[in-house]
Amino acid sequence: MEKLAGVSKDTVRRRTGRDWQEWITALDAASAHTRTHAEIARLLEGAYGLESWWAQTVTVGYEQAKGLRTVNQKADGFATSVSRTSELPAVEVYARWVARKWQNLAPGATISTKTAPKSVRIRMRDGSRVAVCLSSRPNGKTAIQVQHEKLSSAEELEPSRRLWRAVIDAVLAGDAAE
C-alpha cells in the first residue's frame, strides 16, 4: 500500500509512527471494520494518541483499504475539486465570480454566501454545494480552488470537474465580468 487517503506510506509513517500496512493490521486487530468512521477516529485519538487530523486521515485510509469508502467519498456523498492560478488579482477574480454571468454554465446554481475577496459559496439545484476559495499569491496572482461537495455518486465526479474547469475558464476569460 503505497498511498491511501491521498497520503504516501512514508508520510503517514513519519507523521504517525506507522505506515499504512501497520495501521491496517492494528485496526483489523481492533475490529475497526465493524465500527463507524467516528468510532475509528476516536479509537485512533484515544488508544493511539493521534491528533484529530491524522486520526481522520488514517480512518479514511483504512476505510479505503477495506472497501468501506472509495476515493473522493465523504460521509455525506462524494467531493471533487479543481484549481487554477490566475494572473489577475483576487479582488478582480472575486468580482467576476459574484457578477454571476457564469451561471448560464450551471443552471440552477445560486450564490448562498460570499466574503470579498476570498470566497463564494454556491448551492446547486441538486442539493450539492460548491465552495470557491481565492488566495492572493505573489506578483498579484490568485490561486482559485473550487470544491464541489455532496455529489450523490462517483459518476458525477468527472462531469463536475469539467463543469468547474469551464466556469473557471469563463470567469478568467472575462465572460463573467460586468
N, C-alpha and C positions, 0 to 999 in steps of 0.2 A: 504494500500500500504506500505509494509514493506521495499521494495528495488526497486529502479529504477536506470538505468544508472550505475549499479554496486555500488550504494551508499545507505546506510540504511537511513530510515526516521529520525533516531536520529542524524546521522552525518549531513545530509542536514539541519536539524533544527539548530544544533549547529553552522554550518558554514554560514548559510544564514538567520537565524531568522524565518524560516518557515519549516514545514515538507512537505512531498510530496503532501498530500491531500490539504493543504493550497495553495501550488504553483499551483496545477491543478485548484483549484477554482479561484484563481487570474488570471491565464492565460485564462481560459474559459471566464471570465468576460471581458477580453481584446480581445476576439475573436482570440486568438492565433492560433487556428486550421485553420484559413484562411490565415495565414502568412507563409512565408518561414522560414527555420531554421535560416538564418542570421537575418531576421527581428525580430524573437522572441528573439534571443540572444541580439540584440541591445536594444530591449524593456527592457529586464532584466537589462542590464547595465545602461541605461538611466533613466528609470522610477523607478527602484527598487535599483539602486546603487550596483549591484553585480559586483564583479571582473570578468574579462573575463573568467577565467577558470570555475568559478561557474555558470556564465551565460550559458556557453556551456553545462555544466553538467545538469543544470535544464532544458535547452531546450531539450536535448536528453531524459531525464526522462519524460518530458511532451509528447514528440513525441511517446515514447514507450507506455505510459499510454493511449494515444488516438489512438493507432494502426497506427500511421503515420510512425513509424520506429520500426523494430524488434531488438532484442538483437543481437549484432555484426554487425549491419548495420551501415555503414558510408555514407557520402554524395556521395562518388564515388564507392560504392559497399560494400562488406562485408569484415570483417577482423577477424582474429583469431591469437592466439599466443600460443606458448609452451615455457616452460622454464625448465632449469635443472641446478644444481650446479655440477661442476666437481672438482675433486681433483687436476687436472692439473693447472699450472699457465696460465694466459691469453695469454702470448706470444706463448705457445705451442698449446693451443686451436686455436688461430688465425692461426698459421702455418698450422694446419691440415685443417682448412676451406679453406684457399687460395691454398692448394695443389690440390683442385678440384676433388679429386678421388670420392667424394660423389656424383658427378654429374650423375653417372650412375643410381642413385636412382631417379633423377629428370631430365629426358631427356629434352633438350632444355633450361635448366637453364644456365644463363651466369652471371658471376660476373661483375657488372657495375662499382662499386667503392669499395674501401677498405681503411681503415685507421688503420694501425697497432698500437697496438694490440687490438683495440677497436671495430671495426665494419666492416661488409661486407654487401654490398647491392647487391641484386640479381634480375635480370629481368627474368621472366618466359616466356615461349613460348606463353602463352595465354594473355600476356599483364599485368598480375598481378605482384606485386612487393613483395620482401621479404627483411626485414632488420634483420640482425643478430647483436645483441649488446652483447659485452663481458665486464664484470665488474670484476675487481680484488676484491677478498674477503680475509679476514684474513686467515692465515696459507697457503698461496699460492693457494687457491682455486679460481675458476672462476664461476661467475653466467653467464649463457647463456640464452638470450631471443631471440626467433625467432618470428617475427611478419610478417604474410602473409596478404597483403592488396590488394584491388581492385579485390576481387573474385566476380564473377558475380551473385552468388546465395547462399542462406543459405545451400543448399545441398552440396556445396563444402567445408564447414567448417570442418566437421569431416574427410573427406579424406585428407585435408590439414594438420590437426593435426597429423594424422597417418604418413603421409609422413615426416613431420619435426621431429617427435619423432624418426623415423627410421634413418633419416640423422644424428641427434644428436648422436644416439647410435653408428652409424658407425664412426663418427668423433672421439668420445671418446674411441671407441674400438681400434682405431689406423688404421682402414680400410681406412682412408683418409690420413694417414701420408705418407710422401715421403720416 
